């Protein structure tokens, strides 16, 4: 699934800009806006997050989202990844941006 996500990191040489997901393919990124368009395996995206992405599709890396990514969906995505990768505590903090 193509998702525009927030970039994290980039504050030091040892902390490169990246999307906070376990698995994705980078399509394009824009360090100035701290956003990236990535292809995420469907199995890593819970249905509620997928519905939000479909309803808020962005054609570029500059245009702001019409509505902010809800904290409840961010929590749902973290918990989904923690279960999928068998982690006791969520390690990744992906965010639709």
Phi, psi and omega in degrees: 000132177280125182223137173269117186243162174283143173271143175239164178085200177083009181273340178220167179298327181275004183230076185293157173297137181198169173265138184275071178222151180289325184218126176193161173244127180286127176263310179201152176220158179222097181302329181296320179266352182059043178232154176217147171262122183229156174256116183250135177304135182307324182294340179269001183242115178293158186299325181291324177290318178300320178296319178297316181297315179298323181282342184233044182294137181243130182279347184215182182263001186254317184299126179294155174298147177292327175222142183295154177291116184295143179301324180296323178288323176299317178296317179301318181293316177301314181294320178300313180294323179297318178292316183297320182260014174055050177254138177292325180231134182302129181262325183265149180227067181290151180215128173287131185237000000 
